[in-house]
Amino acid sequence: MSEPDVIIAGGGPGGAACAAAVARGHRRVVLLEQEPAARDHVGESLSPTAWQAALRLGGSALQSAGFCPKMGATFSWGDAAPAWTVSYPMIDDQPPAYQVRRAQFDAILLAAAAAAGAEVRLGWRVEQILPSGDGTVGVEATTPDGESVRLAAPWVVDARGKTGADKSRPAHRAGPAEPGSTALWGYWRRSAGSSRSGSVNSLLIGRPEHCLWYYPLDEQATVASVGAVFPVRAPDRLTDTAQQHYRAAVSSCPELQPVLSGAVLDGPVRFCDASAGASGQMAGDGWFLVGDAACFVDPLLTPGVELAIRHGTLAAQCLLTLLDRKEDRASVLELYDYAVRRDYETFVRLSRNLYRAAATAGAPAVPAAGQSRVPPADGQFAFLSLISGLPRSELAVRLGEYMSLRTPVAERGGAAIVLGEKEGFAFLGWLFHKDRLAAERAAQIAGQLTENCVLLPAPGAAIGEEPFQSADGGQQLTFRPAVRNRLGDRFEATPELAALFAAMGEQGRPYAEARLLVAQAPPESGAPCSSSFHAWIELLADHALVEWAPAGKGDICDA
């Protein structure tokens, strides 16, 4: 049999998504999973975005699996904060999200990868990804019979999880770890006759000493995942003391007592390192990292499944592109690293805000005095205030700024603005990245823009053909002219922007000359940008694309 185009190590959601997408691109892909059957895992409470991503892969098998519908999440966050609920609207008369048993869920996604054409081998343990200079030549693996074999492929995707391949990944530096934390959890079961009635929402409880989750896994809540996150680094093994801390945290939590009435711990207490962390490099010559192997955020926010499927699909698009366009290797790998890292940094900041609020006297967005619940329409706003770290008044201002940018896009046929989970996280990503851009600009530009300045490309800014994810869901990346800043952001090279960069060159161009050359470019819209040239240049500076200096000097303009 011919050598595969891609070998994927690990059959979790990220590996399965990547394998399915590569197979649909008519390339041979072999997926090696060390476990003969999927196992339960943290990350059982899916968001609407995560469920929709999984549904595109698992289809009808997921819909008929009998998972527990999830209509929202209830928060009791901070010692002084009353509980409040985020409610999710129905999607096409279907529940917006589900709580899942990960063993069953992961098995369905892996079966979908096989149905798409991927060769799935269970019980195969990848021992080492074989290096070749800066790249890879395949893997060394152990078969279910214990035989050691080598499999060759030009590309390897490492999706073995957070700790499954630490000692054998391709050479790349480890990124800085977040403060240590440990998750302990177990499955609690009650008899059907004693099932409680009422909501099967997620229940999240935040206290200074630990934070807890309750995820019912069937509609009668006869089985539930109950976990606690402690702000200490995980031990090498599960100790009796750790189990005692877990039981004490659960038994002393008043919010859990009604929902666990009549329930007993069914099976062992489980544990894992819950510290956020990411690889210092997400892809290299011959390899990609996907899922927890690339980055892990938090078991309470549970973004793992969403990010694994998103990044697995993107990795597949990159691979399908690179198998046809080897000459674009550097730009494609940079795109993947940028996308994964930006997602990770956004969710880590959300996680920090979440735990910071739990350690205070109350969450930053608390209901009015005497209110036991934030009204459903206000729950999303309360959640955004909590995880953004912004008080409600400031959040309203920043959200209004975001909406003013999104509205013209929606009016021109873009996605409608609905402040739900997807739009909310898009806003937060925009907000955090805008803050970072502002910090970058402040470090580089020390004064006002005047007509006596010379316009210069910002450090790291360049114009050229850049890869983008296909807007129509294509299997490969698309390439088009774009300007990229030093943070990796890519902006469409409009005629005006292309004219500006051509005018500036590497040495820069006096303000008045640059304005004249840009005015001569064919305008993309009815109003040429030269009519607001000054404001446009400042906007480009805000996005780390342009800087300025006094005429005849190389220093940043301080006029």
C-alpha positions as CSV (number, residue, x, y, z in Angstrom):
1,M,0.0,0.0,0.0
2,S,1.3,3.5,-0.8
3,E,2.6,5.8,1.9
4,P,-0.1,8.0,3.4
5,D,-0.1,11.7,2.9
6,V,-0.8,12.4,6.6
7,I,-0.4,10.4,9.8
8,I,-2.5,11.6,12.7
9,A,-1.5,10.5,16.2
10,G,-4.6,10.6,18.5
11,G,-8.3,10.0,17.9
12,G,-10.0,12.7,20.0
13,P,-12.2,15.3,18.5
14,G,-9.3,17.3,17.0
15,G,-7.7,14.2,15.4
16,A,-11.0,13.0,14.2
17,A,-12.0,16.3,12.6
18,C,-8.6,16.6,10.9
19,A,-8.7,13.1,9.6
20,A,-12.2,13.5,8.2
21,A,-11.4,16.7,6.4
22,V,-8.2,15.4,4.9
23,A,-10.0,12.3,3.7
24,R,-12.7,14.4,2.1
25,G,-9.9,16.2,0.3
26,H,-9.1,12.9,-1.4
27,R,-5.8,12.4,0.4
28,R,-4.8,9.2,2.2
29,V,-4.7,9.7,5.9
30,V,-4.0,7.1,8.7
31,L,-5.1,7.8,12.2
32,L,-3.5,6.0,15.1
33,E,-5.3,5.9,18.4
34,Q,-3.7,4.1,21.4
35,E,-6.9,3.2,23.2
36,P,-9.0,0.3,21.8
37,A,-12.1,2.3,22.9
38,A,-12.8,5.9,23.8
39,R,-12.7,6.9,27.5
40,D,-14.6,9.5,29.5
41,H,-12.8,12.9,29.6
42,V,-13.3,16.4,31.0
43,G,-15.1,18.8,28.7
44,E,-18.6,17.2,28.8
45,S,-20.6,20.4,28.7
46,L,-20.7,21.7,25.1
47,S,-21.5,25.2,24.1
48,P,-23.8,25.9,21.2
49,T,-20.8,26.7,19.0
50,A,-19.0,23.5,20.0
51,W,-22.2,21.4,19.4
52,Q,-22.7,22.9,15.9
53,A,-19.0,22.2,15.0
54,A,-19.4,18.6,16.2
55,L,-22.7,18.2,14.3
56,R,-21.0,19.1,11.0
57,L,-18.7,16.1,11.7
58,G,-20.9,13.6,13.5
59,G,-24.2,14.4,11.9
60,S,-27.2,12.2,12.6
61,A,-25.3,9.8,14.8
62,L,-24.8,12.6,17.3
63,Q,-28.5,13.7,17.0
64,S,-29.7,10.2,17.8
65,A,-27.2,9.5,20.6
66,G,-29.6,10.5,23.4
67,F,-27.3,13.1,25.0
68,C,-28.8,15.5,27.5
69,P,-30.1,18.8,26.0
70,K,-28.5,21.9,27.5
71,M,-30.6,25.0,27.5
72,G,-28.2,27.2,29.4
73,A,-25.9,27.6,32.4
74,T,-26.5,28.8,35.9
75,F,-23.8,30.6,37.8
76,S,-23.3,31.1,41.5
77,W,-20.1,33.0,41.2
78,G,-18.4,34.9,44.1
79,D,-19.3,34.7,47.7
80,A,-21.7,37.6,47.7
81,A,-23.2,37.1,44.3
82,P,-26.7,35.6,43.9
83,A,-27.2,33.0,41.2
84,W,-28.1,34.0,37.7
85,T,-28.6,32.1,34.4
86,V,-27.5,32.4,30.8
87,S,-30.2,30.9,28.6
88,Y,-29.6,29.6,25.1
89,P,-32.3,30.0,22.4
90,M,-33.4,27.0,20.3
91,I,-31.8,26.5,16.9
92,D,-34.1,25.3,14.2
93,D,-36.5,23.9,16.8
94,Q,-33.6,21.8,18.2
95,P,-31.8,22.2,21.6
96,P,-28.9,24.6,21.2
97,A,-26.3,22.4,23.0
98,Y,-25.9,19.2,24.9
99,Q,-24.1,17.6,27.9
100,V,-22.3,14.5,26.6
101,R,-20.6,11.4,27.8
102,R,-17.2,11.9,26.2
103,A,-16.5,8.2,25.6
104,Q,-19.7,7.9,23.5
105,F,-19.2,11.4,21.9
106,D,-15.6,10.8,20.9
107,A,-16.4,7.4,19.5
108,I,-19.1,8.9,17.2
109,L,-16.7,11.5,15.9
110,L,-14.0,8.9,15.3
111,A,-16.5,6.7,13.4
112,A,-17.4,9.7,11.3
113,A,-13.7,10.1,10.3
114,A,-13.6,6.5,9.2
115,A,-16.8,6.9,7.3
116,A,-15.3,9.9,5.5
117,G,-12.4,7.7,4.3
118,A,-9.8,7.9,6.9
119,E,-8.0,4.7,7.9
120,V,-8.5,4.4,11.6
121,R,-6.3,2.0,13.6
122,L,-7.3,1.5,17.2
123,G,-4.8,0.2,19.8
124,W,-1.8,1.7,18.0
125,R,0.4,3.7,20.3
126,V,2.6,6.4,18.7
127,E,5.9,6.2,20.6
128,Q,7.8,8.9,18.7
129,I,7.4,11.3,15.9
130,L,10.5,10.7,13.8
131,P,12.5,13.8,13.0
132,S,14.4,14.6,9.8
133,G,16.3,17.9,10.1
134,D,13.6,20.5,10.9
135,G,10.8,18.2,9.7
136,T,9.4,14.7,10.2
137,V,9.5,11.5,8.2
138,G,6.8,9.6,10.0
139,V,6.2,7.9,13.4
140,E,7.4,5.0,15.4
141,A,4.4,3.1,16.8
142,T,3.5,-0.1,18.8
143,T,0.8,-2.2,17.3
144,P,-1.9,-3.9,19.4
145,D,0.2,-7.1,19.2
146,G,3.2,-5.3,20.8
147,E,5.2,-5.0,17.6
148,S,7.3,-1.9,17.0
149,V,6.9,-0.5,13.5
150,R,7.8,2.6,11.6
151,L,5.3,4.4,9.3
152,A,6.4,7.1,6.9
153,A,4.5,10.2,5.8
154,P,5.5,13.7,4.8
155,W,3.2,15.2,7.4
156,V,2.3,14.2,11.0
157,V,-0.4,15.7,13.1
158,D,0.1,15.2,16.9
159,A,-3.3,15.1,18.6
160,R,-2.4,12.9,21.5
161,G,-3.5,15.3,24.2
162,K,-1.9,17.5,26.8
163,T,0.5,14.9,28.3
164,G,0.4,12.0,25.9
165,A,3.4,13.1,23.8
166,D,5.4,15.6,25.9
167,K,8.7,13.7,25.5
168,S,8.5,12.8,21.8
169,R,7.0,15.8,20.0
170,P,9.1,17.5,17.3
171,A,11.6,20.0,18.6
172,H,9.7,23.1,19.7
173,R,9.9,25.1,22.9
174,A,7.3,24.9,25.5
175,G,5.2,28.0,26.1
176,P,5.0,29.6,29.5
177,A,2.6,27.8,31.8
178,E,-0.3,29.5,33.6
179,P,-0.5,29.2,37.4
180,G,-1.0,25.6,38.4
181,S,-4.5,24.1,39.0
182,T,-5.9,20.6,39.4
183,A,-9.3,19.2,38.4
184,L,-10.9,16.3,40.3
185,W,-14.2,14.9,39.2
186,G,-16.4,11.9,39.4
187,Y,-19.8,10.6,38.2
188,W,-22.7,10.7,40.6
189,R,-25.7,8.4,40.1
190,R,-29.1,8.2,41.7
191,S,-31.9,5.7,41.0
192,A,-34.5,6.7,38.4
193,G,-37.2,6.8,41.0
194,S,-35.4,9.5,43.0
195,S,-34.6,11.7,40.1
196,R,-35.0,15.4,40.7
197,S,-37.2,17.5,38.4
198,G,-36.4,20.8,37.0
199,S,-33.5,22.3,35.0
200,V,-30.7,20.2,33.5
201,N,-28.6,23.3,32.9
202,S,-24.9,23.3,33.8
203,L,-24.3,24.6,37.3
204,L,-21.1,26.5,37.9
205,I,-20.0,27.6,41.4
206,G,-17.1,29.9,42.0
207,R,-15.5,30.4,45.4
208,P,-12.1,31.7,46.5
209,E,-10.8,28.3,47.6
210,H,-12.1,26.2,44.6
211,C,-14.6,26.3,41.8
212,L,-17.1,23.5,41.0
213,W,-19.1,22.2,38.1
214,Y,-22.3,20.1,37.9
215,Y,-23.2,18.7,34.4
216,P,-26.2,16.4,34.3
217,L,-25.7,13.7,31.6
218,D,-29.2,12.6,31.0
219,E,-32.6,14.4,31.0
220,Q,-33.6,12.9,34.4
221,A,-30.2,13.8,35.9
222,T,-29.7,10.3,37.1
223,V,-26.0,10.6,36.2
224,A,-24.0,13.8,36.5
225,S,-20.4,14.8,36.2
226,V,-19.3,16.8,39.3
227,G,-15.9,18.3,39.4
228,A,-13.8,20.8,41.4
229,V,-10.9,22.9,40.3
230,F,-8.3,23.7,43.0
231,P,-5.6,26.4,42.6
232,V,-2.7,24.0,43.1
233,R,-0.5,22.1,40.5
234,A,-1.6,18.5,39.9
235,P,0.3,15.8,41.8
236,D,1.9,12.9,39.9
237,R,-0.7,10.5,41.2
238,L,-4.1,10.7,42.8
239,T,-3.6,10.8,46.6
240,D,-6.0,10.0,49.4
241,T,-5.7,13.6,50.5
242,A,-6.8,14.9,47.1
243,Q,-9.8,12.6,47.1
244,Q,-10.7,13.9,50.6
245,H,-10.5,17.5,49.4
246,Y,-12.8,16.6,46.5
247,R,-15.4,15.0,48.7
248,A,-15.2,17.8,51.2
249,A,-15.7,20.4,48.5
250,V,-18.8,18.7,47.1
251,S,-20.4,17.9,50.5
252,S,-19.8,21.5,51.8
253,C,-21.3,23.2,48.8
254,P,-24.9,24.3,49.5
255,E,-25.8,24.8,45.8
256,L,-24.9,21.1,45.1
257,Q,-27.0,19.6,47.8
258,P,-30.4,19.9,46.1
259,V,-29.2,18.5,42.8
260,L,-27.2,15.7,44.4
261,S,-29.9,14.6,46.8
262,G,-30.1,10.8,46.9
263,A,-27.0,10.5,44.6
264,V,-23.8,8.6,45.3
265,L,-20.4,8.6,43.8
266,D,-20.3,5.9,41.2
267,G,-16.8,4.8,40.5
268,P,-13.4,6.4,41.2
269,V,-12.5,10.0,41.7
270,R,-10.5,11.1,38.6
271,F,-8.0,13.9,38.3
272,C,-6.0,15.8,35.7
273,D,-3.7,18.8,35.5
274,A,-6.0,21.7,34.7
275,S,-3.3,24.3,34.3
276,A,-3.6,26.4,31.1
277,G,-0.7,26.0,28.8
278,A,0.3,26.1,25.1
279,S,3.1,25.0,22.9
280,G,5.5,27.8,21.9
281,Q,5.1,26.6,18.3
282,M,1.9,25.1,16.9
283,A,3.2,23.8,13.6
284,G,6.6,23.3,11.8
285,D,8.2,21.7,8.8
286,G,6.3,18.3,8.6
287,W,4.1,18.6,11.7
288,F,1.0,20.2,13.3
289,L,-0.3,20.2,16.8
290,V,-4.0,19.9,17.3
291,G,-6.3,19.8,20.4
292,D,-4.8,19.7,23.9
293,A,-1.5,18.8,22.3
294,A,-1.4,22.4,21.1
295,C,-3.1,24.2,24.0
296,F,-5.3,23.6,27.0
297,V,-7.4,26.3,28.7
298,D,-9.8,25.2,31.4
299,P,-12.3,22.4,32.3
300,L,-15.0,24.9,33.5
301,L,-15.3,27.0,30.4
302,T,-14.9,23.8,28.4
303,P,-13.6,25.3,25.2
304,G,-11.5,22.2,24.5
305,V,-13.9,20.4,22.1
306,E,-14.7,23.6,20.2
307,L,-11.1,24.5,19.7
308,A,-10.0,21.0,18.9
309,I,-12.5,20.6,16.1
310,R,-11.9,24.2,14.8
311,H,-8.1,23.7,14.8
312,G,-8.3,20.2,13.5
313,T,-10.3,21.4,10.5
314,L,-8.0,24.3,9.9
315,A,-5.0,22.0,10.1
316,A,-6.6,19.8,7.4
317,Q,-7.1,22.8,5.2
318,C,-3.5,23.8,5.7
319,L,-2.3,20.2,4.9
320,L,-4.4,19.9,1.8
321,T,-3.0,23.2,0.6
322,L,0.6,22.3,1.4
323,L,0.4,19.0,-0.3
324,D,-0.3,20.9,-3.5
325,R,1.7,24.1,-2.8
326,K,4.9,23.3,-1.0
327,E,6.3,26.7,-1.9
328,D,3.8,28.4,0.5
329,R,4.9,26.4,3.5
330,A,6.1,29.3,5.6
331,S,3.0,31.5,5.2
332,V,0.6,28.6,5.8
333,L,2.4,27.5,8.9
334,E,2.4,31.1,10.2
335,L,-1.4,31.3,9.6
336,Y,-2.1,28.2,11.6
337,D,0.2,29.3,14.5
338,Y,-1.5,32.7,14.5
339,A,-5.1,31.3,14.5
340,V,-4.5,28.7,17.3
341,R,-2.5,31.1,19.4
342,R,-5.1,33.9,19.2
343,D,-7.9,31.5,20.2
344,Y,-5.8,30.3,23.1
345,E,-4.9,33.8,24.3
346,T,-8.5,34.9,24.1
347,F,-9.9,32.0,26.1
348,V,-7.0,32.1,28.7
349,R,-7.9,35.7,29.4
350,L,-11.6,34.8,29.8
351,S,-10.5,32.0,32.2
352,R,-8.4,34.4,34.3
353,N,-11.3,36.8,34.6
354,L,-13.6,34.0,35.6
355,Y,-11.4,32.7,38.4
356,R,-10.4,36.3,39.5
357,A,-14.1,37.1,40.0
358,A,-14.6,33.8,42.0
359,A,-11.9,35.0,44.4
360,T,-13.6,38.3,45.1
361,A,-16.6,39.2,47.3
362,G,-18.9,39.1,44.2
363,A,-18.8,38.8,40.4
364,P,-18.4,42.1,38.5
365,A,-21.9,41.9,37.2
366,V,-24.4,41.3,40.0
367,P,-28.2,41.5,39.9
368,A,-30.1,44.2,41.8
369,A,-30.5,43.7,45.5
370,G,-33.0,41.0,46.4
371,Q,-33.0,39.5,42.9
372,S,-32.3,35.8,42.9
373,R,-31.9,35.6,39.1
374,V,-30.7,37.9,36.4
375,P,-33.6,38.1,33.9
376,P,-32.9,35.8,31.0
377,A,-32.5,38.6,28.5
378,D,-29.8,40.0,30.8
379,G,-28.0,36.8,31.5
380,Q,-25.8,37.0,28.5
381,F,-24.8,40.5,29.4
382,A,-24.0,39.4,33.0
383,F,-21.8,36.6,31.6
384,L,-20.0,38.9,29.3
385,S,-19.3,41.2,32.2
386,L,-18.0,38.3,34.3
387,I,-15.6,36.9,31.7
388,S,-14.5,40.2,30.2
389,G,-13.6,41.5,33.6
390,L,-15.4,44.8,32.8
391,P,-18.1,46.4,34.9
392,R,-21.4,46.8,33.2
393,S,-21.0,50.5,32.4
394,E,-17.7,50.0,30.6
395,L,-18.9,46.8,28.9
396,A,-21.9,48.7,27.5
397,V,-19.5,51.3,25.9
398,R,-17.2,48.7,24.4
399,L,-20.0,46.6,23.2
400,G,-21.6,49.7,21.5
401,E,-18.3,50.4,19.8
402,Y,-18.2,46.8,18.5
403,M,-21.8,46.9,17.3
404,S,-21.1,50.1,15.4
405,L,-18.4,48.2,13.4
406,R,-20.5,45.1,12.9
407,T,-23.7,46.9,11.8
408,P,-22.4,48.0,8.4
409,V,-21.1,44.5,7.7
410,A,-24.5,43.0,8.5
411,E,-26.2,45.6,6.4
412,R,-24.0,44.6,3.4
413,G,-25.1,41.0,3.7
414,G,-22.9,39.8,6.5
415,A,-24.0,37.7,9.4
416,A,-26.9,39.2,11.4
417,I,-26.0,40.6,14.8
418,V,-27.5,38.4,17.5
419,L,-25.8,38.9,20.9
420,G,-25.7,35.2,21.6
421,E,-22.7,32.9,22.4
422,K,-21.1,33.1,19.0
423,E,-21.3,36.9,18.7
424,G,-20.4,37.4,22.3
425,F,-17.2,35.5,22.0
426,A,-16.4,37.3,18.7
427,F,-16.8,40.5,20.6
428,L,-14.5,39.4,23.4
429,G,-11.9,38.3,20.9
430,W,-12.1,41.7,19.2
431,L,-12.0,43.5,22.5
432,F,-8.9,41.7,23.8
433,H,-7.0,42.0,20.5
434,K,-7.9,45.7,20.3
435,D,-6.4,46.2,23.7
436,R,-3.2,44.4,22.5
437,L,-3.0,46.5,19.4
438,A,-3.4,49.7,21.5
439,A,-0.5,48.6,23.7
440,E,1.6,47.9,20.6
441,R,0.8,51.3,19.1
442,A,1.6,53.1,22.4
443,A,5.0,51.4,22.5
444,Q,5.8,52.5,18.9
445,I,4.2,56.0,18.4
446,A,5.2,58.7,20.8
447,G,3.5,61.7,19.3
448,Q,0.8,63.1,17.0
449,L,0.6,62.7,13.2
450,T,1.3,65.9,11.4
451,E,1.8,66.8,7.7
452,N,5.5,67.3,8.5
453,C,6.0,63.6,9.1
454,V,7.3,60.8,7.0
455,L,5.0,57.8,6.7
456,L,6.7,54.4,7.3
457,P,5.6,50.8,7.3
458,A,5.4,49.6,10.9
459,P,8.0,47.0,11.9
460,G,7.0,43.6,10.5
461,A,4.3,45.0,8.2
462,A,4.4,43.7,4.7
463,I,2.2,43.4,1.6
464,G,2.0,40.2,-0.5
465,E,-0.1,37.1,-1.3
466,E,-1.4,35.7,2.0
467,P,-3.4,32.6,2.9
468,F,-6.9,32.8,4.2
469,Q,-9.5,30.3,5.2
470,S,-12.0,29.9,2.4
471,A,-15.2,31.8,3.0
472,D,-17.2,29.3,1.1
473,G,-16.1,26.3,3.2
474,G,-13.6,25.1,0.6
475,Q,-11.2,22.3,1.4
476,Q,-8.0,24.4,0.8
477,L,-6.9,27.8,1.8
478,T,-7.3,30.7,-0.6
479,F,-4.6,33.2,-1.4
480,R,-5.1,36.9,-2.1
481,P,-3.2,40.2,-1.8
482,A,-3.1,41.3,1.8
483,V,-1.1,43.4,4.3
484,R,0.1,41.7,7.4
485,N,1.2,43.3,10.6
486,R,3.8,42.0,13.2
487,L,1.0,40.3,15.2
488,G,0.0,38.2,12.2
489,D,-3.2,40.0,11.5
490,R,-4.1,40.0,7.7
491,F,-6.0,42.8,6.0
492,E,-7.3,42.9,2.4
493,A,-5.0,44.9,0.2
494,T,-7.4,47.5,-1.2
495,P,-6.2,49.7,-4.0
496,E,-5.6,52.5,-1.5
497,L,-3.7,50.3,0.9
498,A,-1.6,48.8,-1.9
499,A,-0.9,52.3,-3.2
500,L,0.2,53.5,0.2
501,F,2.6,50.6,0.8
502,A,4.0,51.0,-2.7
503,A,4.5,54.7,-2.0
504,M,6.2,54.2,1.4
505,G,8.6,51.4,0.2
506,E,11.2,50.6,2.9
507,Q,12.4,54.2,3.4
508,G,9.1,55.9,3.9
509,R,7.4,58.8,2.0
510,P,6.6,62.4,3.1
511,Y,3.0,62.7,4.2
512,A,1.9,65.0,1.4
513,E,3.4,62.9,-1.3
514,A,1.9,59.7,0.1
515,R,-1.5,61.4,0.3
516,L,-1.3,62.4,-3.4
517,L,-0.3,58.9,-4.6
518,V,-3.0,57.3,-2.6
519,A,-5.6,59.7,-4.0
520,Q,-4.6,58.6,-7.5
521,A,-5.4,54.9,-6.8
522,P,-8.7,53.6,-8.0
523,P,-11.1,53.9,-5.0
524,E,-12.7,50.8,-3.8
525,S,-15.9,52.6,-2.8
526,G,-17.6,55.8,-3.8
527,A,-15.7,58.0,-1.3
528,P,-11.9,58.0,-1.8
529,C,-10.0,57.6,1.4
530,S,-7.9,60.7,0.7
531,S,-10.8,62.8,1.8
532,S,-10.1,61.5,5.3
533,F,-6.5,60.6,4.8
534,H,-5.3,61.7,8.3
535,A,-7.9,59.6,10.1
536,W,-7.2,56.7,7.8
537,I,-3.5,56.8,8.6
538,E,-4.2,56.9,12.3
539,L,-6.5,53.9,11.9
540,L,-3.7,52.0,10.1
541,A,-1.4,52.9,12.9
542,D,-3.9,51.5,15.4
543,H,-3.6,48.2,13.6
544,A,0.2,48.2,13.6
545,L,0.5,48.8,9.9
546,V,1.9,52.3,9.6
547,E,4.1,54.6,11.7
548,W,5.6,58.0,11.2
549,A,8.8,60.0,11.9
550,P,9.8,63.7,11.5
551,A,11.0,64.5,8.0
552,G,14.7,63.6,7.6
553,K,14.9,61.7,10.9
554,G,14.6,58.0,11.8
555,D,13.1,58.6,15.2
556,I,9.4,58.2,15.9
557,C,7.6,61.5,15.4
558,D,7.1,63.4,18.7
559,A,5.7,66.6,17.2
